[in-house]
Amino acid sequence: MGKFKTINDILDVAIEPEQEAVEFYSALASNSKNSEMKVVFEQRAKEEMDHKSRLLKIKNKAPTSKLKDLLLSLAQEESKHTLRFEIEYDDFVLREN
């Protein structure tokens, strides 16, 4: 990956995985046979879409003073999502086995 030349370059790199996460969680929800997990995956997809929307809003308005805070906030939320996903997965797998 080359050097970023603009803030929009950074935002584009951040937006892409958010969309991928939306698609990932939406697919999991669609294919889930367990109604509880379907709800969990739908919620994750919504949260990822919210992240993407926040990034697009910054990109379209470019208030650079808030960019650092936004990126730090999104990083914290992603860490929480990962932990929640792991806990929910473990609970589901352990309950099924």
N, C-alpha and C positions, 0 to 999 in steps of 0.2 A: 504494500500500500504506500502510495506516494505521500508527499507532504500536503497538508491541507492549505489551500490558498485563501479560502474565505470561510466565514462562519457557516454559510450555506453548505459548503462541502462537508463540514462536521455534522451538520443537521441531517444531510442526506444519508450519511453513514449511520446515524442514529435511527432514522425513520425506517430504513429498510428492514432491520431485524424486528421492529415493532410490528410491521405488516406481516412478516413471516410468522411471528408469534400468534397474531390474530388468526391466520390461516391454520396454523398448527392446532391451536386450542379449539377452533371451530370444527376442524376435521375430527378431533378426538370426541367432541360433543356429539357430532353426527353419528359416529360409529359406536358410541358407548351404549351398552345394553343395560347398564346400571343407571337408574334414574338419578340417584344421588350424585354419581360422578358426572353425569351429563350436566347437571346444574353447576357443579364446580368448574367444569371446562367452559361452559358458557360464560360464567362470571369472569374467568381468566381472560377469555377472548375480549370481553367488554373492557376490562382493565387495560389490556394491551392497546385496544382501539383508543381509549382515553389518552394513553401515553402518546400515541401517534398524533392525535389531535392537538395535544399540547405542543408537541414539537413543530407541527405544521403552522400553528398559530404564531409561534416565535419566528419561524422562517419567513412567514408572510408579512410580519410587522417589524422584525429585526430589532427588538429592544435588547441590545447586547448586554446591558447592565444586569438583566435578569437571567441571562443564559447560564451562567455558572451555577446559580441557585437551582434552576430547572434541571440541569444535568445531574447535579448531586442528588436532588430529590428523586429523580427517575432511577438513578443507580441504587438508592436505598430501597425503593419500591421493588425493583427487580430482585434484589437480595431477599426481600421478604417473600416475594412470589416463589422463588426457588425453594426456600425453606418450607413454605406452606404446601407446595406441590409434593415435596419429598415426604412430609408428614402425612398428608392425605393419601398418597400412594401407599406408604407403609401400612397405614391403618386399613386401607382397602384390601391390600394383598394379604395382610395377616388375618383379617376377618374372613376372607374367602378360603384361606388354607387351613 
